[in-house]
Amino acid sequence: MKKTLTVLILFIGITAFGQRPLKAPEGPAWLVMPSISLQYAGGDMAERFGQSYTAGMGIGYKTSDNWNFSLQGQFMFGSNVKNGAHLLDPVLSESGFLFNQTGEYATFTLDQRGAYGTFDVSKTIPDFFAANRNSGFNILLGAGYLAHWVKINNVGDDSPQVLDEYMKGYDELSGGFLLKQSIGYQYMSVNRRVNFRLSFEVMEAFTTNYRAFNYSTGKPVSGNFTDLVYGFRLEWILPIYSQPTSNYFYD
């Protein structure tokens, strides 16, 4: 029994020692990239909004030398509307209440909403703190379009003074050209099970208010704005390599 156990242990040890280590895939790959982020407003946008979040999806292509090209779409949401106290002044009572069509107090909230899409180009540099050739510091540049607005949530839709066409006088819908930069760390495991990118990103948007008239001020809208957005993004990467797994895993 002891001899049999000894032979079995030796066999397992020799087999494990003789097996060569896993190797990172070297070929190009298509990438599916869902992501979330925590963001803050800056520039002109900071006068209207504070902290917000995004959730979105990207589709990209990774070359064999770690260049990534991707299309990204993100939905922005938050509840920190800084100018909310004065936004609905024309339709609020002296005590700050909104009335519904029956003359009773209406329930409402103000939230931040937005969306942006970008075309991004990034490079992963596996020279420092890299677990394998597909991992390392990642530098990204992108450009696209950003839109943001104030969402008025009237519970029960019973206050016509902030619904439909009237809502457009208060939502401050704005949009414009967007530039994007980020730096972070990308990790892609050799077995493809754990793949992510954690980055700090900054965006500059050159926007215009699309509403011709602002009901809050009672004046026409004019001028351009420089909106800044910065924060941290966590992106999960699902790679689809163009060659079979068996071509990659062993030296």
Buried (B, 14 or more C-beta within 10 A) or exposed (E): EEEEEEEEEEEEEEEEEEEEEBBBBEEBBEBBBEBBBEBBBBBBBBEBBBEBBBEBBBEBBBEEEBEBBBBBBBEBBBBBBBEBEEBBEEBBEEEEEBBBEEEEEBEBEBBBBBBBBBEBBBBBEBEEEBBBBBBBBBBBBBEBBBBBBBBBEBEEEBBEBBEEEBBBBBBBBBBBEBBBBBEBBBBBBBEBEEBBBEBEBBBBBBBBBBBEEBBBEEEEBEEEBEBBBBBBBBBEBEBEBEEEEEEBBEE
